[in-house]
Amino acid sequence: MTTARFGLLVGAVLAVVWAALGFWAFVGVAVAMLVGWLVGRLVSGDIDGARLIDTLRGRRSSS
């Protein structure tokens, strides 16, 4: 699946949720999708968890 088609699918899901359930359900689904994406990237090794935690704590990532 190309990036454009994946983006289209995500947008369609969010639009249906917003239309059917309202704004706050839309926000909840969007946050859940973002968390799922982040966990997937962490599990696959695309994101270094230790560096992410250091960045969130405000520590410098370069020496």
C-alpha positions as CSV (number, residue, x, y, z in Angstrom):
1,M,0.0,0.0,0.0
2,T,1.4,3.4,-1.0
3,T,1.7,6.2,1.5
4,A,-0.9,8.2,-0.3
5,R,-3.4,5.3,-0.1
6,F,-2.7,4.8,3.5
7,G,-3.2,8.5,4.2
8,L,-6.5,8.3,2.3
9,L,-7.6,5.4,4.4
10,V,-6.7,7.1,7.7
11,G,-8.5,10.2,6.6
12,A,-11.6,8.3,5.6
13,V,-11.7,6.4,8.9
14,L,-11.4,9.7,10.9
15,A,-14.1,11.4,8.8
16,V,-16.5,8.5,9.3
17,V,-15.9,8.5,13.1
18,W,-16.3,12.3,13.2
19,A,-19.6,12.2,11.2
20,A,-21.0,9.2,13.2
21,L,-19.8,9.8,16.7
22,G,-18.8,13.5,17.0
23,F,-15.7,15.6,17.6
24,W,-14.4,14.0,20.8
25,A,-14.7,10.5,19.4
26,F,-12.7,11.8,16.4
27,V,-10.0,13.2,18.7
28,G,-9.9,9.9,20.7
29,V,-9.5,7.8,17.6
30,A,-6.8,10.1,16.2
31,V,-4.9,9.9,19.5
32,A,-5.3,6.1,19.6
33,M,-4.0,5.9,16.0
34,L,-1.0,8.0,16.8
35,V,-0.2,5.9,19.9
36,G,-0.6,2.7,17.8
37,W,1.8,4.1,15.1
38,L,4.4,5.0,17.8
39,V,4.2,1.6,19.4
40,G,4.5,-0.1,16.0
41,R,7.6,2.0,15.2
42,L,9.1,1.2,18.6
43,V,8.5,-2.6,18.2
44,S,9.9,-2.7,14.7
45,G,13.0,-0.8,15.8
46,D,12.5,2.2,13.6
47,I,12.5,4.5,16.7
48,D,15.1,4.1,19.5
49,G,13.2,4.1,22.7
50,A,16.1,5.3,24.9
51,R,16.7,8.3,22.6
52,L,13.0,9.1,22.5
53,I,12.8,9.1,26.4
54,D,15.9,11.3,26.6
55,T,14.3,13.7,24.1
56,L,11.0,13.8,26.0
57,R,13.0,14.5,29.2
58,G,14.7,17.4,27.5
59,R,18.2,15.9,27.5
60,R,20.5,16.7,24.6
61,S,20.7,14.0,22.0
62,S,24.2,15.0,20.7
63,S,27.5,15.1,22.5
